[in-house]
Amino acid sequence: MENPRRHQSGFTLIEMLIALGLGMIVISAAIGVFNYSQSSYNIQEDVAAMQQDLRIAKSFIERDVRMAGAGFADYPRLSDIAAENFLVLDFENNGGAGESDTLTVRYFVPIPDPCGTPPSGEVSCSALPELTLKNLLSDGSETTDPIDVDSTTLFVNEDLASTAPNFNLWNGSCYCRGGEQNGTSGTPIIGVIIHPDADRADRIAITSVDSGAGSFTNTPLNGSSTNSYPAGSKIKFFDSGPISEIHYFLQDGILMRTFDPNISTGGGETTDPVAEHIEDLQFAFGLDNDDDNVVDEWIDGSDDTDLNADDLTDANKAMVRAIRISVLGRTDRARKELEANGRPAVEDHLAADGTDYFRRRLSQVTVEVRNMTLESPEDATGGGGGEDTEDDDADDDSAEGDDTEE
């Protein structure tokens, strides 16, 4: 009798084991591809966040550095402003977290119309003409002896009784900040007396005017002053505007920005975070030592014996014509699947001794500080005459050590 199971087909145990093994190989490969893709995605997310923070950090610093010194050539230092607050730059090499640098810049915020728009029929006090100080003795003769700014009476060369344009204002009143100012009653007229060397100045309050004698009485606006002024000193009627101060530093991997809109009044300082994922902040300063509008020395605070030697001092701040800003970013997480590398050297900050599994990007830009020179200088390479040179965030292989993969 024929076996009924003779024509039935199926898989043997060996065949099933082989199929199972092949399936496991396929599944393992698929999982590997998925894990690799997920890891690459996570790395790209970290890098994208870091690069975005780098762009923000560089943009903020570059904007403020471009403003450094704006207005300083137009206004003298008033006696109520400390000399250290009238410096365009303050730089502390390796003074921040992790031996990063700190930078402070200052600039005037201009006031286009300090007195405001006067009502119909009124004249702005800022339209008062410039006056020239002279010193008269009791017998009416002139002397070159300096005059204390808190002297009760100051004489000027100009004819205050003249009916020439603007001078007739001394016999009436002018408008400023919502009210009338005059030399006979009411609110005093505010002026600034400036030494011929422009190394000092004082705000004064003119309380009365004697047009016939060509004099007026005044008091220092900021209390008693020991400054004295020789004949020929100028008296101008303007408001220099507030001095803004911006300070950049690193704190726990975050770029911080301290902003004071008016260092004269105080109390308005605020500190805010600008960008995360910042590992290092370094600055270098291009000096024009021979006044030819070409940067011929770079200072970054290093102790080398070449052109990068020494630190930035108050004496050579006036020679700064360019500032190189270096911002080093680092991803938020270490990725063991990456090749180990370490923090690179940036300016005078040496490379780290050890290695880790973070990714890094270095962003650099060289900014000409036009407000600190009469002409637009060229950089040290002689090119551009005002063009920024930028080391792009994503493609600087040397800044990233061995990790150059996106």
GITAZI-V294310 format. One record per backbone hydrogen bond with DSSP energy under -0.5 kcal/mol. NH is the residue of the N-H (numbers start at 0). CO is the residue of the C=O. E is the energy in kcal/mol with one decimal. If there is no record, write none. Layout:
nh=<NH | NH>
co=<CO | CO>
e=<E | E>
This chain:
nh=<5 | 7 | 15 | 16 | 17 | 18 | 19 | 20 | 21 | 22 | 23 | 24 | 25 | 26 | 27 | 28 | 29 | 30 | 31 | 32 | 33 | 34 | 35 | 36 | 37 | 38 | 39 | 40 | 41 | 42 | 43 | 44 | 45 | 46 | 47 | 48 | 49 | 50 | 51 | 52 | 53 | 54 | 55 | 56 | 57 | 58 | 59 | 60 | 61 | 62 | 63 | 64 | 65 | 66 | 67 | 67 | 68 | 69 | 71 | 72 | 73 | 74 | 77 | 78 | 80 | 81 | 84 | 85 | 86 | 89 | 91 | 92 | 94 | 95 | 96 | 98 | 99 | 100 | 101 | 102 | 103 | 104 | 105 | 106 | 107 | 108 | 109 | 111 | 113 | 115 | 121 | 124 | 126 | 127 | 130 | 132 | 133 | 134 | 135 | 136 | 139 | 142 | 146 | 148 | 150 | 153 | 154 | 155 | 156 | 159 | 160 | 161 | 166 | 166 | 167 | 168 | 169 | 170 | 171 | 173 | 174 | 175 | 176 | 177 | 178 | 180 | 181 | 182 | 186 | 188 | 190 | 190 | 191 | 192 | 193 | 194 | 197 | 200 | 201 | 203 | 204 | 205 | 205 | 206 | 206 | 207 | 208 | 209 | 210 | 213 | 214 | 215 | 216 | 217 | 218 | 220 | 221 | 222 | 228 | 231 | 232 | 233 | 234 | 235 | 235 | 237 | 239 | 243 | 243 | 244 | 245 | 246 | 247 | 248 | 250 | 253 | 254 | 255 | 255 | 256 | 257 | 258 | 258 | 259 | 262 | 264 | 265 | 269 | 271 | 273 | 274 | 277 | 278 | 278 | 279 | 281 | 283 | 284 | 285 | 286 | 286 | 287 | 288 | 290 | 294 | 295 | 296 | 298 | 299 | 300 | 301 | 308 | 309 | 312 | 316 | 316 | 317 | 318 | 319 | 320 | 321 | 322 | 323 | 324 | 324 | 325 | 325 | 326 | 327 | 328 | 328 | 329 | 330 | 334 | 335 | 337 | 340 | 345 | 348 | 349 | 351 | 355 | 360 | 362 | 362 | 363 | 364 | 365 | 366 | 366 | 368 | 369 | 371 | 372 | 376 | 377 | 378 | 381 | 384 | 388 | 389 | 390 | 391 | 396 | 399 | 399 | 400 | 402 | 403>
co=<2 | 4 | 11 | 12 | 13 | 14 | 15 | 16 | 17 | 18 | 19 | 20 | 21 | 22 | 23 | 24 | 25 | 26 | 27 | 28 | 29 | 30 | 31 | 32 | 33 | 34 | 35 | 36 | 37 | 38 | 39 | 40 | 41 | 42 | 43 | 44 | 45 | 46 | 47 | 48 | 49 | 50 | 51 | 52 | 53 | 54 | 55 | 56 | 57 | 58 | 59 | 60 | 61 | 62 | 63 | 64 | 105 | 66 | 68 | 68 | 70 | 70 | 75 | 200 | 77 | 79 | 81 | 82 | 83 | 103 | 101 | 90 | 91 | 99 | 249 | 95 | 96 | 280 | 91 | 247 | 89 | 245 | 87 | 243 | 69 | 241 | 107 | 109 | 110 | 112 | 118 | 174 | 123 | 124 | 234 | 232 | 154 | 142 | 133 | 140 | 136 | 134 | 228 | 226 | 147 | 215 | 133 | 213 | 131 | 157 | 210 | 158 | 163 | 164 | 163 | 165 | 166 | 167 | 168 | 180 | 122 | 178 | 114 | 114 | 175 | 173 | 186 | 171 | 179 | 205 | 188 | 203 | 235 | 201 | 233 | 199 | 194 | 76 | 192 | 190 | 218 | 188 | 203 | 204 | 216 | 216 | 182 | 214 | 208 | 209 | 209 | 153 | 207 | 151 | 204 | 202 | 202 | 219 | 146 | 132 | 229 | 193 | 130 | 191 | 233 | 235 | 237 | 106 | 241 | 259 | 104 | 257 | 102 | 255 | 253 | 250 | 274 | 248 | 253 | 271 | 246 | 256 | 269 | 244 | 242 | 261 | 261 | 258 | 256 | 254 | 254 | 252 | 276 | 327 | 327 | 325 | 323 | 298 | 321 | 284 | 296 | 318 | 286 | 287 | 377 | 286 | 286 | 284 | 307 | 309 | 307 | 305 | 301 | 310 | 312 | 313 | 313 | 315 | 316 | 285 | 285 | 366 | 283 | 322 | 364 | 281 | 323 | 362 | 279 | 326 | 360 | 276 | 358 | 356 | 333 | 334 | 355 | 348 | 345 | 347 | 342 | 340 | 328 | 326 | 360 | 390 | 324 | 388 | 322 | 364 | 320 | 367 | 368 | 369 | 374 | 292 | 382 | 378 | 382 | 365 | 387 | 363 | 389 | 394 | 395 | 396 | 397 | 399 | 401>
e=<-1.3 | -1.3 | -2.2 | -2.3 | -2.4 | -2.5 | -2.6 | -2.4 | -2.6 | -2.5 | -2.4 | -2.1 | -2.3 | -2.9 | -2.9 | -2.3 | -2.5 | -2.8 | -2.6 | -2.6 | -2.5 | -3.1 | -2.6 | -2.7 | -3.0 | -2.7 | -2.9 | -2.5 | -2.5 | -2.6 | -2.6 | -2.3 | -2.3 | -2.9 | -2.8 | -2.2 | -2.3 | -2.9 | -2.2 | -2.1 | -2.4 | -2.4 | -2.1 | -2.8 | -2.8 | -2.3 | -2.3 | -2.3 | -2.8 | -2.0 | -1.9 | -2.7 | -2.2 | -0.8 | -0.6 | -1.1 | -2.9 | -2.5 | -1.9 | -0.5 | -0.9 | -1.0 | -0.7 | -2.0 | -2.2 | -0.6 | -1.1 | -1.4 | -0.7 | -2.2 | -2.0 | -0.6 | -1.3 | -3.4 | -0.8 | -1.3 | -1.3 | -3.4 | -1.7 | -1.6 | -2.8 | -2.4 | -1.6 | -1.7 | -3.2 | -2.6 | -0.7 | -0.6 | -0.6 | -1.1 | -2.2 | -2.4 | -1.8 | -1.8 | -2.6 | -3.2 | -2.2 | -0.5 | -0.6 | -3.5 | -1.9 | -2.1 | -2.8 | -2.1 | -1.9 | -2.6 | -0.8 | -2.1 | -2.3 | -1.0 | -0.6 | -1.2 | -0.6 | -1.0 | -1.2 | -2.0 | -1.7 | -1.3 | -1.8 | -3.0 | -3.2 | -2.7 | -2.3 | -0.5 | -1.0 | -3.5 | -1.8 | -0.6 | -0.7 | -1.8 | -0.5 | -2.6 | -2.8 | -2.7 | -3.2 | -2.2 | -2.4 | -0.9 | -2.0 | -2.9 | -2.9 | -3.3 | -0.6 | -0.7 | -1.9 | -1.1 | -1.6 | -3.0 | -0.7 | -1.3 | -1.8 | -1.9 | -1.9 | -1.4 | -1.4 | -2.6 | -0.5 | -1.1 | -3.0 | -2.9 | -1.7 | -1.7 | -2.5 | -2.7 | -0.5 | -0.6 | -0.5 | -2.9 | -0.6 | -2.4 | -2.6 | -2.5 | -3.0 | -1.7 | -2.3 | -1.1 | -2.9 | -3.3 | -0.5 | -2.6 | -2.8 | -0.5 | -3.1 | -2.6 | -2.1 | -0.5 | -1.9 | -2.3 | -2.3 | -3.5 | -1.0 | -2.2 | -0.6 | -2.8 | -1.5 | -2.6 | -1.7 | -3.1 | -3.1 | -0.6 | -3.7 | -2.4 | -0.8 | -0.5 | -1.5 | -2.5 | -1.1 | -2.5 | -0.8 | -1.2 | -0.8 | -1.5 | -0.9 | -0.6 | -0.7 | -0.5 | -0.5 | -1.0 | -1.4 | -3.1 | -1.2 | -2.6 | -3.0 | -0.6 | -3.1 | -2.6 | -0.5 | -2.9 | -2.6 | -0.6 | -3.2 | -2.0 | -2.4 | -3.0 | -0.6 | -1.9 | -2.6 | -2.2 | -2.6 | -0.8 | -2.3 | -3.9 | -1.7 | -2.8 | -0.5 | -1.3 | -1.8 | -1.4 | -2.9 | -0.6 | -1.2 | -1.5 | -1.9 | -1.4 | -0.7 | -2.2 | -1.2 | -2.2 | -2.2 | -0.5 | -0.5 | -2.1 | -0.8 | -1.2 | -0.9 | -0.9 | -0.7 | -1.5 | -1.2>
